[in-house]
Amino acid sequence: MQIERVTDQAEGLRRLLVRASTRVITVAAARTGFGATSVVVNLATALAHAGKEVLILDESPSHDNVSNMLALKPHHDLLHAVQHAKTMRDITLHDGPQNIRILPVARAIRALPTLCTQKREHLLESLAEASCDVDVVLVDATTYREPDITGSLAPNQPLLLVLNSTPSAITESYALIKRMAMQDGRQNFGIIVNKACNEQAARLIFGNVAQVARQHLQVCVEYLGYIPFDDKLKRATQLCRPVLDAFPTAQSALAFGELERNLMLLPVAEKEEAGSLPSIMQRLIRQVGTELRHTRIY
């Protein structure tokens, strides 16, 4: 009986120590300035506070990217790893708040059409290595450059759209939903309403967008939360710090904590391998290859 008890305890410990499959969650907006990067930085911090290991893939080449928001100075990016045949162990990822790792990938994705097969394979290997020991990969995605990660997502892959409360932002966000539904076949969208006066206003904005999207596009649109107007969030951004670290009791900090909990309650896709980071990039590579062949034909 003693041996059986020890065996059962050892099995229980092994189950505790086995890391769950890495979840890849893409965050996007219709254009820069809507707050997607801020959501990524603060959501990553909320996940880290909840005990998750987080890797951020920074797809934005602009000055509003993740590294600049946190006043980090990248010395290497994914393209360095690919071009110089280095592994992720050779490339030091930038330590953000709470040991969140950040990997700039913008140049590598833009260079995909020019990379040879061997370098594309090395890119996949590097991403697999970078994400193998993390719980969540957050992608700060662009939607206005090609190629981009959002176009290569599987239909059931988590996608969070950050929607601002201004009329023009709502119009642009609906146009993005329509484009992704019509061109990419996406049927599921998670919505975060940014810069809302309160939750009632956020749900009203969401409801209007969701009704039109469901009626005209037959897509599933889910409300995940809102980020309120908050001077503390603005001040934290000026300090190049996540609001959860700078002002943990601020309204926006509490909202990001709620968003993290809502996000972790989302069901996991049945086929985990379809949503892995290398699989997403493989689809992107195939997409780029198809577009290149199409260009040659026509």
VEXTIZA-959872 format. One line per field, with one value per residue: residue in three letters; x, y, z of N, C-alpha, C in turn; residue number from 1. Coordinates in nm, 3 decimals. Layout:
N
vexti: ALA/...
n.x: X/...
n.y: Y/...
n.z: Z/...
ca.x: X/...
ca.y: Y/...
ca.z: Z/...
c.x: X/...
c.y: Y/...
c.z: Z/...
markol: NUM/...
This chain:
298
vexti: MET/GLN/ILE/GLU/ARG/VAL/THR/ASP/GLN/ALA/GLU/GLY/LEU/ARG/ARG/LEU/LEU/VAL/ARG/ALA/SER/THR/ARG/VAL/ILE/THR/VAL/ALA/ALA/ALA/ARG/THR/GLY/PHE/GLY/ALA/THR/SER/VAL/VAL/VAL/ASN/LEU/ALA/THR/ALA/LEU/ALA/HIS/ALA/GLY/LYS/GLU/VAL/LEU/ILE/LEU/ASP/GLU/SER/PRO/SER/HIS/ASP/ASN/VAL/SER/ASN/MET/LEU/ALA/LEU/LYS/PRO/HIS/HIS/ASP/LEU/LEU/HIS/ALA/VAL/GLN/HIS/ALA/LYS/THR/MET/ARG/ASP/ILE/THR/LEU/HIS/ASP/GLY/PRO/GLN/ASN/ILE/ARG/ILE/LEU/PRO/VAL/ALA/ARG/ALA/ILE/ARG/ALA/LEU/PRO/THR/LEU/CYS/THR/GLN/LYS/ARG/GLU/HIS/LEU/LEU/GLU/SER/LEU/ALA/GLU/ALA/SER/CYS/ASP/VAL/ASP/VAL/VAL/LEU/VAL/ASP/ALA/THR/THR/TYR/ARG/GLU/PRO/ASP/ILE/THR/GLY/SER/LEU/ALA/PRO/ASN/GLN/PRO/LEU/LEU/LEU/VAL/LEU/ASN/SER/THR/PRO/SER/ALA/ILE/THR/GLU/SER/TYR/ALA/LEU/ILE/LYS/ARG/MET/ALA/MET/GLN/ASP/GLY/ARG/GLN/ASN/PHE/GLY/ILE/ILE/VAL/ASN/LYS/ALA/CYS/ASN/GLU/GLN/ALA/ALA/ARG/LEU/ILE/PHE/GLY/ASN/VAL/ALA/GLN/VAL/ALA/ARG/GLN/HIS/LEU/GLN/VAL/CYS/VAL/GLU/TYR/LEU/GLY/TYR/ILE/PRO/PHE/ASP/ASP/LYS/LEU/LYS/ARG/ALA/THR/GLN/LEU/CYS/ARG/PRO/VAL/LEU/ASP/ALA/PHE/PRO/THR/ALA/GLN/SER/ALA/LEU/ALA/PHE/GLY/GLU/LEU/GLU/ARG/ASN/LEU/MET/LEU/LEU/PRO/VAL/ALA/GLU/LYS/GLU/GLU/ALA/GLY/SER/LEU/PRO/SER/ILE/MET/GLN/ARG/LEU/ILE/ARG/GLN/VAL/GLY/THR/GLU/LEU/ARG/HIS/THR/ARG/ILE/TYR
n.x: 0.082/0.198/0.387/0.218/0.094/0.306/0.369/0.134/0.148/0.381/0.297/0.099/0.255/0.401/0.200/0.139/0.371/0.396/0.380/0.107/-0.020/0.117/-0.051/-0.145/-0.218/-0.354/-0.341/-0.498/-0.568/-0.763/-0.600/-0.290/-0.268/-0.506/-0.476/-0.386/-0.123/-0.076/-0.267/-0.156/0.090/0.001/-0.181/-0.008/0.141/-0.058/-0.109/0.141/0.143/-0.045/0.095/0.180/0.408/0.521/0.553/0.607/0.540/0.652/0.518/0.504/0.653/0.669/0.720/0.558/0.577/0.607/0.859/0.952/0.749/0.809/1.052/1.275/1.577/1.624/1.874/1.893/1.688/1.431/1.505/1.783/1.852/1.770/1.915/2.179/2.201/2.159/2.060/1.777/1.892/2.126/2.045/1.961/1.664/1.462/1.422/1.129/0.888/0.829/0.979/0.886/0.922/1.032/1.014/1.116/0.969/0.910/1.079/1.163/0.924/0.850/1.057/1.006/0.919/1.162/1.329/1.518/1.439/1.577/1.636/1.379/1.294/1.467/1.369/1.121/1.211/1.342/1.132/0.981/1.157/1.175/0.921/0.876/0.887/0.697/0.382/0.189/0.174/0.171/0.073/0.151/-0.004/0.009/-0.225/-0.219/-0.014/0.149/0.329/0.123/0.062/-0.204/-0.353/-0.286/-0.393/-0.561/-0.914/-1.024/-0.843/-0.747/-0.834/-0.804/-0.967/-0.901/-1.105/-1.177/-1.371/-1.460/-1.657/-1.532/-1.335/-1.490/-1.614/-1.388/-1.301/-1.513/-1.489/-1.246/-1.318/-1.499/-1.328/-1.153/-1.331/-1.437/-1.210/-1.024/-1.173/-1.241/-1.435/-1.475/-1.449/-1.294/-1.373/-1.240/-1.320/-1.181/-1.090/-1.340/-1.618/-1.752/-1.860/-2.117/-2.137/-1.937/-2.044/-2.264/-2.149/-2.013/-2.237/-2.369/-2.180/-2.155/-2.414/-2.447/-2.234/-2.303/-2.543/-2.485/-2.248/-2.250/-2.089/-1.929/-1.918/-1.761/-1.781/-1.518/-1.427/-1.353/-1.151/-1.117/-1.132/-0.854/-0.648/-0.430/-0.342/-0.250/-0.044/0.123/0.202/0.355/0.562/0.675/0.595/0.400/0.060/-0.034/0.187/0.284/0.063/-0.116/-0.376/-0.534/-0.816/-0.794/-0.594/-0.725/-0.915/-0.761/-0.678/-0.924/-0.975/-0.770/-0.856/-1.099/-1.000/-0.854/-1.058/-1.162/-1.249/-1.019/-0.880/-0.969/-0.776/-0.472/-0.223/-0.272/-0.292/-0.043/0.258/0.466/0.302/0.124/0.304/0.393/0.163/0.157/0.391/0.327/0.118/0.251/0.413/0.220/0.113/0.336/0.372/0.134/0.177/0.385/0.256/0.066
n.y: -0.121/0.121/0.159/0.189/0.426/0.610/0.591/0.692/0.956/1.044/1.029/1.223/1.453/1.458/1.517/1.774/1.906/1.888/2.094/2.266/2.273/2.520/2.824/3.021/3.348/3.598/3.945/4.224/4.523/4.757/4.957/5.131/5.299/5.239/5.099/4.833/4.741/4.836/4.683/4.428/4.446/4.501/4.293/4.076/4.124/4.091/3.818/3.718/3.793/3.613/3.384/3.280/3.192/3.404/3.482/3.743/3.813/4.054/4.210/4.454/4.710/4.975/5.286/5.259/5.009/4.709/4.690/4.957/5.074/4.980/5.089/4.944/4.831/4.665/4.437/4.224/4.038/3.818/3.782/3.811/3.573/3.390/3.460/3.435/3.179/3.108/2.978/3.012/3.011/3.139/3.390/3.651/3.704/3.984/4.089/4.169/4.329/4.138/3.926/3.873/3.766/3.911/3.908/4.053/4.032/4.151/4.224/3.973/3.855/4.028/3.969/3.716/3.646/3.651/3.468/3.166/2.812/2.669/2.868/2.943/2.711/2.716/2.940/2.844/2.646/2.808/2.958/2.752/2.668/2.902/2.919/2.692/2.661/2.818/2.940/3.101/3.256/3.576/3.760/4.061/4.188/4.307/4.450/4.574/4.538/4.329/4.025/3.912/3.795/3.757/3.685/3.422/3.269/2.986/2.911/2.868/2.973/3.173/3.513/3.845/4.143/4.479/4.738/5.067/5.333/5.543/5.679/5.659/5.468/5.247/5.202/5.138/4.911/4.732/4.704/4.568/4.326/4.233/4.204/4.001/3.797/3.753/3.721/3.560/3.367/3.366/3.301/3.356/3.602/3.772/4.047/4.345/4.637/4.946/5.237/5.316/5.478/5.349/5.018/4.976/5.151/5.036/4.781/4.855/4.964/4.735/4.568/4.690/4.661/4.383/4.298/4.388/4.252/3.983/3.972/4.044/3.913/3.666/3.577/3.479/3.682/3.777/3.922/4.026/4.202/4.534/4.833/5.100/5.465/5.612/5.802/5.706/5.491/5.623/5.769/5.560/5.458/5.674/5.647/5.423/5.174/4.885/4.931/4.772/4.724/4.979/5.121/4.944/4.938/5.088/5.171/5.078/4.884/4.692/4.623/4.500/4.277/4.146/4.097/3.917/3.696/3.637/3.566/3.333/3.163/3.097/2.839/2.578/2.504/2.206/2.071/2.103/2.118/2.248/2.508/2.583/2.779/2.730/2.601/2.802/2.978/2.814/2.803/3.070/3.087/2.911/3.058/3.288/3.169/3.079/3.323/3.431/3.251/3.300/3.563/3.532/3.391/3.569
n.z: 0.000/0.075/-0.127/-0.348/-0.273/-0.279/-0.549/-0.663/-0.567/-0.695/-0.960/-0.954/-0.907/-1.143/-1.325/-1.243/-1.309/-1.580/-1.853/-1.989/-2.330/-2.543/-2.588/-2.860/-2.920/-3.108/-3.135/-3.271/-3.462/-3.656/-3.749/-3.667/-3.349/-3.230/-3.000/-2.978/-2.929/-2.670/-2.537/-2.576/-2.432/-2.168/-2.124/-2.142/-1.912/-1.717/-1.753/-1.679/-1.408/-1.325/-1.319/-1.560/-1.823/-2.072/-2.415/-2.637/-2.968/-3.173/-3.427/-3.540/-3.730/-3.672/-3.485/-3.273/-3.157/-2.950/-2.821/-2.819/-2.669/-2.419/-2.378/-2.464/-2.619/-2.889/-2.991/-3.153/-3.384/-3.517/-3.783/-3.779/-3.653/-3.848/-4.083/-4.002/-3.921/-3.653/-3.332/-3.107/-2.861/-2.902/-2.960/-2.764/-2.606/-2.530/-2.204/-2.068/-1.851/-1.555/-1.649/-1.905/-2.232/-2.537/-2.882/-3.169/-3.486/-3.724/-3.945/-4.035/-4.122/-4.328/-4.499/-4.589/-4.861/-4.997/-4.884/-4.893/-4.917/-4.719/-4.528/-4.456/-4.331/-4.116/-3.987/-3.897/-3.721/-3.534/-3.426/-3.312/-3.116/-2.963/-2.853/-2.707/-2.430/-2.309/-2.180/-2.303/-2.616/-2.731/-3.005/-3.142/-3.386/-3.727/-3.955/-4.189/-4.360/-4.600/-4.634/-4.353/-4.016/-3.939/-4.164/-4.200/-4.005/-3.865/-3.898/-3.639/-3.469/-3.191/-3.206/-3.122/-3.155/-3.124/-3.058/-3.103/-2.952/-3.110/-3.385/-3.644/-3.596/-3.534/-3.779/-3.940/-3.807/-3.846/-4.120/-4.130/-4.004/-4.196/-4.418/-4.328/-4.287/-4.544/-4.713/-4.574/-4.456/-4.189/-3.902/-3.638/-3.391/-3.130/-2.928/-2.799/-2.642/-2.653/-2.464/-2.357/-2.196/-1.988/-1.883/-1.977/-2.196/-2.352/-2.407/-2.554/-2.785/-2.876/-2.917/-3.133/-3.342/-3.344/-3.413/-3.678/-3.798/-3.758/-3.896/-4.164/-4.231/-4.115/-3.898/-3.589/-3.314/-3.024/-2.705/-2.505/-2.317/-2.182/-2.199/-1.993/-2.027/-1.882/-1.690/-1.551/-1.701/-1.929/-1.809/-1.722/-1.969/-2.061/-1.882/-1.977/-1.883/-1.790/-1.694/-1.490/-1.334/-1.272/-1.167/-0.994/-0.886/-1.047/-1.257/-1.521/-1.492/-1.336/-1.523/-1.722/-1.580/-1.553/-1.822/-1.878/-1.727/-1.855/-2.103/-2.053/-2.004/-2.244/-2.475/-2.563/-2.878/-3.057/-3.208/-3.116/-3.237/-3.473/-3.404/-3.322/-3.298/-3.498/-3.690/-3.766/-3.888/-4.094/-4.253/-4.328/-4.479/-4.688/-4.796/-4.886/-5.080/-5.263/-5.349/-5.476/-5.690/-5.825/-5.902/-6.084/-6.285/-6.379
ca.x: 0.000/0.287/0.445/0.113/0.070/0.419/0.353/0.026/0.198/0.476/0.219/0.036/0.357/0.433/0.091/0.151/0.490/0.384/0.323/0.000/0.020/0.129/-0.161/-0.105/-0.330/-0.318/-0.411/-0.488/-0.661/-0.777/-0.480/-0.216/-0.332/-0.629/-0.441/-0.356/0.007/-0.098/-0.339/-0.061/0.185/-0.066/-0.236/0.106/0.173/-0.162/-0.083/0.260/0.100/-0.122/0.187/0.206/0.527/0.466/0.639/0.541/0.595/0.626/0.514/0.494/0.781/0.657/0.774/0.461/0.580/0.618/0.991/0.958/0.656/0.874/1.184/1.378/1.661/1.657/2.000/1.871/1.549/1.421/1.578/1.923/1.864/1.753/2.022/2.309/2.190/2.173/1.942/1.725/1.985/2.229/1.983/1.904/1.537/1.459/1.343/1.035/0.840/0.796/1.050/0.816/1.018/0.982/1.090/1.074/0.961/0.861/1.169/1.164/0.801/0.857/1.159/0.965/0.920/1.299/1.406/1.524/1.372/1.656/1.619/1.242/1.292/1.535/1.276/1.024/1.281/1.370/1.007/0.945/1.245/1.142/0.790/0.858/0.880/0.608/0.241/0.110/0.240/0.086/0.122/0.106/-0.008/-0.031/-0.331/-0.211/0.102/0.149/0.244/0.104/0.025/-0.349/-0.407/-0.249/-0.452/-0.669/-1.042/-1.055/-0.732/-0.793/-0.800/-0.865/-0.967/-0.914/-1.198/-1.193/-1.511/-1.495/-1.730/-1.443/-1.269/-1.589/-1.629/-1.268/-1.296/-1.608/-1.429/-1.146/-1.391/-1.553/-1.217/-1.102/-1.435/-1.453/-1.085/-0.951/-1.265/-1.250/-1.573/-1.481/-1.375/-1.307/-1.370/-1.206/-1.353/-1.081/-1.122/-1.484/-1.650/-1.787/-1.893/-2.244/-2.105/-1.859/-2.133/-2.350/-2.066/-1.996/-2.364/-2.397/-2.089/-2.186/-2.540/-2.423/-2.144/-2.377/-2.649/-2.434/-2.131/-2.274/-1.973/-1.949/-1.843/-1.773/-1.733/-1.422/-1.403/-1.327/-1.049/-1.177/-1.049/-0.785/-0.525/-0.320/-0.289/-0.172/0.079/0.208/0.260/0.462/0.672/0.720/0.569/0.261/-0.018/-0.048/0.304/0.298/-0.054/-0.191/-0.516/-0.603/-0.931/-0.748/-0.522/-0.827/-0.979/-0.671/-0.688/-1.050/-0.956/-0.687/-0.939/-1.193/-0.924/-0.817/-1.180/-1.198/-1.219/-0.900/-0.913/-0.956/-0.648/-0.374/-0.111/-0.312/-0.278/0.092/0.326/0.523/0.195/0.076/0.403/0.392/0.054/0.197/0.491/0.255/0.042/0.346/0.452/0.108/0.104/0.449/0.342/0.026/0.236/0.462/0.164/-0.007
ca.y: 0.000/0.236/0.176/0.243/0.565/0.687/0.594/0.787/1.091/1.077/1.054/1.353/1.557/1.466/1.589/1.916/1.964/1.889/2.220/2.256/2.317/2.664/2.889/3.135/3.442/3.713/4.070/4.311/4.635/4.798/5.034/5.174/5.404/5.192/5.046/4.690/4.718/4.856/4.564/4.317/4.467/4.491/4.158/3.990/4.146/4.026/3.674/3.691/3.802/3.492/3.272/3.228/3.233/3.469/3.530/3.837/3.831/4.193/4.214/4.592/4.776/5.118/5.333/5.226/4.867/4.666/4.724/5.100/5.105/4.946/5.153/4.842/4.851/4.533/4.422/4.115/4.000/3.686/3.777/3.785/3.429/3.318/3.490/3.394/3.039/3.100/2.928/3.107/3.017/3.236/3.522/3.686/3.773/4.098/4.066/4.275/4.321/4.003/3.829/3.848/3.773/3.982/3.876/4.128/3.944/4.228/4.216/3.836/3.829/4.102/3.907/3.580/3.616/3.643/3.365/3.035/2.706/2.636/2.973/2.935/2.600/2.761/3.030/2.760/2.584/2.911/2.990/2.638/2.672/3.018/2.905/2.557/2.660/2.925/2.903/3.181/3.345/3.686/3.821/4.198/4.170/4.414/4.412/4.669/4.504/4.191/3.928/3.932/3.673/3.741/3.619/3.281/3.201/2.890/2.973/2.857/3.028/3.293/3.646/3.952/4.270/4.595/4.827/5.194/5.374/5.653/5.632/5.619/5.344/5.140/5.175/5.070/4.779/4.647/4.676/4.463/4.201/4.191/4.158/3.873/3.696/3.726/3.678/3.458/3.266/3.366/3.302/3.387/3.722/3.823/4.193/4.426/4.777/5.030/5.378/5.333/5.552/5.249/4.891/4.990/5.211/4.938/4.676/4.914/4.969/4.596/4.516/4.744/4.597/4.240/4.278/4.406/4.145/3.857/3.980/4.055/3.828/3.537/3.541/3.480/3.792/3.758/4.031/3.975/4.300/4.670/4.909/5.233/5.585/5.613/5.882/5.626/5.414/5.717/5.799/5.440/5.455/5.774/5.593/5.300/5.062/4.837/4.995/4.679/4.738/5.118/5.160/4.817/4.954/5.174/5.107/5.005/4.766/4.595/4.578/4.404/4.153/4.081/4.050/3.795/3.585/3.602/3.503/3.198/3.081/3.059/2.697/2.549/2.436/2.061/2.031/2.197/2.136/2.341/2.643/2.608/2.888/2.685/2.572/2.930/3.031/2.729/2.850/3.198/3.059/2.858/3.168/3.371/3.094/3.081/3.458/3.449/3.176/3.372/3.682/3.490/3.349/3.681
ca.z: 0.000/0.081/-0.260/-0.434/-0.237/-0.332/-0.695/-0.694/-0.541/-0.802/-1.081/-0.936/-0.926/-1.286/-1.392/-1.210/-1.370/-1.726/-1.899/-2.089/-2.464/-2.558/-2.659/-2.942/-2.927/-3.190/-3.104/-3.388/-3.474/-3.795/-3.781/-3.549/-3.272/-3.165/-2.869/-2.977/-2.865/-2.528/-2.489/-2.573/-2.322/-2.038/-2.111/-2.111/-1.771/-1.638/-1.762/-1.597/-1.269/-1.297/-1.318/-1.695/-1.898/-2.191/-2.523/-2.728/-3.102/-3.210/-3.573/-3.587/-3.759/-3.647/-3.357/-3.168/-3.130/-2.810/-2.766/-2.791/-2.561/-2.293/-2.379/-2.484/-2.737/-2.945/-3.065/-3.249/-3.410/-3.576/-3.910/-3.746/-3.627/-3.973/-4.178/-3.951/-3.881/-3.507/-3.261/-3.010/-2.748/-2.937/-2.966/-2.634/-2.613/-2.439/-2.083/-2.035/-1.713/-1.507/-1.733/-2.031/-2.343/-2.654/-3.001/-3.288/-3.603/-3.839/-4.062/-4.085/-4.196/-4.455/-4.584/-4.626/-5.006/-5.050/-4.814/-4.956/-4.842/-4.600/-4.428/-4.407/-4.236/-3.994/-3.921/-3.825/-3.608/-3.434/-3.357/-3.229/-3.000/-2.880/-2.788/-2.651/-2.284/-2.263/-2.172/-2.396/-2.713/-2.776/-3.129/-3.171/-3.531/-3.817/-4.049/-4.299/-4.442/-4.647/-4.563/-4.210/-3.946/-3.928/-4.282/-4.202/-3.891/-3.887/-3.861/-3.497/-3.392/-3.119/-3.260/-3.045/-3.224/-3.035/-3.127/-3.034/-2.939/-3.200/-3.503/-3.754/-3.557/-3.545/-3.923/-3.987/-3.744/-3.917/-4.251/-4.109/-3.982/-4.326/-4.502/-4.280/-4.308/-4.687/-4.777/-4.498/-4.408/-4.042/-3.855/-3.494/-3.352/-2.994/-2.934/-2.682/-2.668/-2.587/-2.437/-2.336/-2.073/-1.887/-1.947/-2.049/-2.325/-2.428/-2.455/-2.657/-2.906/-2.922/-2.966/-3.267/-3.437/-3.350/-3.484/-3.822/-3.844/-3.762/-3.997/-4.301/-4.255/-4.051/-3.818/-3.444/-3.253/-2.880/-2.619/-2.406/-2.212/-2.227/-2.129/-1.974/-2.024/-1.753/-1.691/-1.499/-1.814/-2.009/-1.734/-1.727/-2.104/-2.063/-1.802/-2.046/-1.794/-1.790/-1.589/-1.379/-1.249/-1.226/-1.088/-0.992/-0.845/-1.144/-1.323/-1.640/-1.445/-1.299/-1.647/-1.788/-1.503/-1.592/-1.959/-1.871/-1.679/-1.963/-2.211/-2.013/-2.002/-2.380/-2.502/-2.642/-3.003/-3.047/-3.266/-3.064/-3.328/-3.579/-3.354/-3.273/-3.367/-3.626/-3.787/-3.817/-3.980/-4.213/-4.338/-4.384/-4.583/-4.804/-4.853/-4.960/-5.199/-5.358/-5.406/-5.568/-5.813/-5.891/-5.963/-6.201/-6.392/-6.436
c.x: 0.085/0.347/0.344/0.089/0.181/0.408/0.246/0.071/0.293/0.403/0.149/0.133/0.392/0.325/0.098/0.265/0.483/0.314/0.215/0.050/0.020/0.010/-0.107/-0.227/-0.284/-0.406/-0.390/-0.587/-0.664/-0.659/-0.410/-0.292/-0.459/-0.602/-0.407/-0.225/-0.003/-0.169/-0.242/0.031/0.117/-0.132/-0.124/0.144/0.071/-0.145/0.036/0.226/0.021/-0.036/0.218/0.340/0.480/0.578/0.556/0.614/0.553/0.635/0.517/0.632/0.781/0.716/0.680/0.465/0.607/0.750/0.999/0.863/0.717/1.016/1.296/1.451/1.701/1.790/1.988/1.722/1.549/1.499/1.727/1.944/1.859/1.872/2.158/2.308/2.215/2.045/1.894/1.813/2.096/2.175/1.916/1.774/1.535/1.369/1.257/0.994/0.801/0.862/0.971/0.918/0.953/1.074/1.038/1.079/0.924/0.949/1.169/1.040/0.801/0.956/1.119/0.970/1.060/1.382/1.404/1.459/1.446/1.636/1.477/1.228/1.359/1.447/1.175/1.088/1.307/1.245/0.962/1.029/1.208/1.015/0.773/0.840/0.793/0.464/0.158/0.203/0.137/0.150/0.064/0.110/-0.040/-0.140/-0.326/-0.086/0.088/0.293/0.228/0.050/-0.125/-0.408/-0.378/-0.309/-0.557/-0.800/-1.074/-0.943/-0.776/-0.742/-0.877/-0.853/-0.990/-0.990/-1.213/-1.338/-1.552/-1.568/-1.639/-1.373/-1.364/-1.607/-1.510/-1.260/-1.394/-1.553/-1.324/-1.213/-1.444/-1.443/-1.168/-1.204/-1.444/-1.327/-1.020/-1.042/-1.281/-1.395/-1.587/-1.391/-1.401/-1.288/-1.335/-1.235/-1.259/-1.133/-1.273/-1.508/-1.680/-1.828/-2.024/-2.220/-2.029/-1.949/-2.229/-2.274/-2.048/-2.125/-2.397/-2.311/-2.126/-2.313/-2.521/-2.338/-2.218/-2.480/-2.594/-2.320/-2.147/-2.150/-2.009/-1.858/-1.868/-1.711/-1.642/-1.393/-1.378/-1.216/-1.100/-1.078/-0.984/-0.656/-0.406/-0.257/-0.204/-0.040/0.175/0.276/0.373/0.585/0.733/0.707/0.426/0.186/-0.035/0.072/0.315/0.186/-0.150/-0.338/-0.596/-0.716/-0.887/-0.671/-0.619/-0.896/-0.892/-0.668/-0.813/-1.040/-0.874/-0.770/-1.040/-1.123/-0.892/-0.938/-1.224/-1.164/-1.096/-0.942/-0.887/-0.821/-0.543/-0.263/-0.144/-0.293/-0.140/0.158/0.392/0.417/0.139/0.174/0.414/0.281/0.089/0.298/0.422/0.175/0.131/0.387/0.344/0.097/0.217/0.424/0.235/0.082/0.313/0.371/0.101/0.082
c.y: 0.126/0.266/0.238/0.390/0.655/0.700/0.694/0.931/1.136/1.109/1.190/1.468/1.572/1.542/1.738/1.982/1.969/2.017/2.195/2.308/2.469/2.717/3.009/3.222/3.566/3.831/4.166/4.425/4.677/4.882/5.072/5.287/5.362/5.123/4.899/4.660/4.736/4.737/4.447/4.328/4.443/4.355/4.059/4.002/4.081/3.874/3.635/3.696/3.678/3.366/3.212/3.279/3.283/3.508/3.623/3.836/3.969/4.205/4.356/4.651/4.923/5.155/5.301/5.078/4.837/4.710/4.871/5.139/5.079/5.000/5.050/4.868/4.716/4.535/4.313/4.096/3.865/3.675/3.755/3.635/3.350/3.338/3.439/3.254/3.020/3.043/3.035/3.114/3.116/3.379/3.550/3.761/3.880/4.067/4.186/4.263/4.178/3.895/3.785/3.863/3.834/3.951/3.957/4.037/4.019/4.210/4.075/3.806/3.904/4.038/3.769/3.554/3.598/3.534/3.234/2.931/2.674/2.740/2.977/2.822/2.641/2.858/2.951/2.695/2.685/2.946/2.876/2.637/2.785/2.997/2.775/2.558/2.772/2.875/2.973/3.261/3.450/3.749/3.961/4.213/4.299/4.362/4.498/4.648/4.360/4.149/3.965/3.805/3.651/3.665/3.470/3.203/3.099/2.953/2.970/2.912/3.158/3.423/3.750/4.081/4.382/4.702/4.955/5.241/5.489/5.599/5.584/5.487/5.226/5.101/5.096/4.929/4.683/4.610/4.566/4.328/4.146/4.136/4.021/3.762/3.655/3.667/3.560/3.348/3.260/3.382/3.344/3.506/3.753/3.974/4.251/4.571/4.864/5.173/5.402/5.405/5.457/5.122/4.899/5.047/5.112/4.830/4.728/4.920/4.829/4.543/4.564/4.677/4.450/4.214/4.288/4.291/4.012/3.858/3.973/3.959/3.687/3.488/3.548/3.587/3.786/3.874/3.973/4.076/4.438/4.731/5.052/5.346/5.592/5.694/5.804/5.539/5.502/5.749/5.681/5.427/5.555/5.727/5.467/5.178/5.014/4.901/4.903/4.683/4.878/5.158/5.040/4.829/5.043/5.097/5.024/4.879/4.655/4.538/4.477/4.271/4.075/4.024/3.921/3.676/3.541/3.525/3.358/3.106/3.038/2.913/2.683/2.471/2.286/2.014/2.133/2.224/2.235/2.485/2.673/2.717/2.842/2.656/2.699/2.986/2.945/2.772/2.984/3.179/3.003/2.968/3.258/3.301/3.093/3.216/3.483/3.376/3.245/3.494/3.646/3.455/3.470/3.804
c.z: 0.000/-0.056/-0.355/-0.404/-0.292/-0.483/-0.737/-0.673/-0.651/-0.932/-1.074/-0.957/-1.073/-1.362/-1.365/-1.286/-1.522/-1.770/-2.003/-2.224/-2.471/-2.638/-2.734/-2.962/-3.001/-3.155/-3.221/-3.377/-3.620/-3.841/-3.651/-3.479/-3.202/-3.032/-2.864/-2.905/-2.714/-2.466/-2.477/-2.451/-2.187/-2.017/-2.079/-1.964/-1.681/-1.638/-1.675/-1.448/-1.227/-1.304/-1.453/-1.748/-2.034/-2.288/-2.610/-2.861/-3.150/-3.362/-3.627/-3.612/-3.720/-3.513/-3.242/-3.130/-2.983/-2.748/-2.730/-2.678/-2.424/-2.284/-2.386/-2.615/-2.794/-3.020/-3.172/-3.271/-3.480/-3.706/-3.887/-3.724/-3.757/-4.065/-4.134/-3.891/-3.732/-3.446/-3.164/-2.885/-2.774/-2.940/-2.832/-2.655/-2.505/-2.321/-2.054/-1.889/-1.678/-1.593/-1.855/-2.143/-2.466/-2.772/-3.119/-3.412/-3.730/-3.962/-4.120/-4.168/-4.330/-4.553/-4.635/-4.777/-5.063/-4.985/-4.891/-4.864/-4.712/-4.490/-4.373/-4.305/-4.105/-3.916/-3.839/-3.704/-3.497/-3.355/-3.267/-3.102/-2.905/-2.799/-2.711/-2.500/-2.229/-2.261/-2.279/-2.487/-2.754/-2.899/-3.141/-3.322/-3.604/-3.909/-4.175/-4.384/-4.488/-4.671/-4.415/-4.147/-3.947/-4.045/-4.286/-4.086/-3.935/-3.839/-3.712/-3.408/-3.322/-3.181/-3.180/-3.124/-3.122/-3.111/-3.045/-3.040/-3.031/-3.323/-3.617/-3.723/-3.568/-3.691/-3.976/-3.931/-3.812/-4.054/-4.240/-4.085/-4.114/-4.415/-4.458/-4.296/-4.455/-4.750/-4.707/-4.444/-4.258/-4.000/-3.710/-3.462/-3.205/-2.997/-2.797/-2.719/-2.585/-2.572/-2.429/-2.203/-1.958/-1.960/-2.024/-2.188/-2.413/-2.487/-2.562/-2.790/-2.963/-2.984/-3.106/-3.373/-3.456/-3.430/-3.635/-3.876/-3.856/-3.875/-4.138/-4.332/-4.198/-3.975/-3.670/-3.382/-3.102/-2.803/-2.511/-2.295/-2.271/-2.142/-2.115/-2.001/-1.886/-1.765/-1.641/-1.609/-1.904/-1.941/-1.737/-1.863/-2.117/-1.986/-1.864/-1.956/-1.813/-1.674/-1.468/-1.284/-1.190/-1.132/-1.078/-0.951/-0.939/-1.211/-1.444/-1.601/-1.406/-1.423/-1.721/-1.712/-1.537/-1.733/-1.960/-1.827/-1.786/-2.074/-2.177/-2.005/-2.141/-2.404/-2.589/-2.766/-2.990/-3.099/-3.224/-3.164/-3.439/-3.536/-3.301/-3.355/-3.497/-3.732/-3.848/-3.919/-4.106/-4.308/-4.403/-4.497/-4.708/-4.875/-4.937/-5.089/-5.305/-5.426/-5.506/-5.699/-5.893/-5.965/-6.089/-6.318/-6.460/-6.454
markol: 1/2/3/4/5/6/7/8/9/10/11/12/13/14/15/16/17/18/19/20/21/22/23/24/25/26/27/28/29/30/31/32/33/34/35/36/37/38/39/40/41/42/43/44/45/46/47/48/49/50/51/52/53/54/55/56/57/58/59/60/61/62/63/64/65/66/67/68/69/70/71/72/73/74/75/76/77/78/79/80/81/82/83/84/85/86/87/88/89/90/91/92/93/94/95/96/97/98/99/100/101/102/103/104/105/106/107/108/109/110/111/112/113/114/115/116/117/118/119/120/121/122/123/124/125/126/127/128/129/130/131/132/133/134/135/136/137/138/139/140/141/142/143/144/145/146/147/148/149/150/151/152/153/154/155/156/157/158/159/160/161/162/163/164/165/166/167/168/169/170/171/172/173/174/175/176/177/178/179/180/181/182/183/184/185/186/187/188/189/190/191/192/193/194/195/196/197/198/199/200/201/202/203/204/205/206/207/208/209/210/211/212/213/214/215/216/217/218/219/220/221/222/223/224/225/226/227/228/229/230/231/232/233/234/235/236/237/238/239/240/241/242/243/244/245/246/247/248/249/250/251/252/253/254/255/256/257/258/259/260/261/262/263/264/265/266/267/268/269/270/271/272/273/274/275/276/277/278/279/280/281/282/283/284/285/286/287/288/289/290/291/292/293/294/295/296/297/298
